[in-house]
Amino acid sequence: MAIDLTNITQADIDFFKQWRETTDTKIYRIGSCKVMISCDSGKYHLSISHPTRYPKYDEIKEARYKFCPNDAVMAMLFPPKEQFVNIHSNCFHLFQIN
């Protein structure tokens, strides 16, 4: 599956390079989903993706409780449109909000 990168800006690339260099990211699998976990400044970020479809609710829930601390309140956030970045069409992100 090809990823359309035509709308990616240099600022997006710089952001991801900096993020990758400053976080301790771990990658796991749940079934056919890929899960990436990072903790930056004490806050968890979970990304879950599937190669051909959206991850199912039960897959997201399993990843959240398997890879994030129980006391972390995790949420899917929608920032202002101009700040929204998602280069994988079948990927969801959960962020720690507490």
Helices and strands as residue ranges (DSSP letters): H 10-22, E 26-30, E 33-40, E 43-49, H 57-67, E 74-75, G 81-83, E 91-96
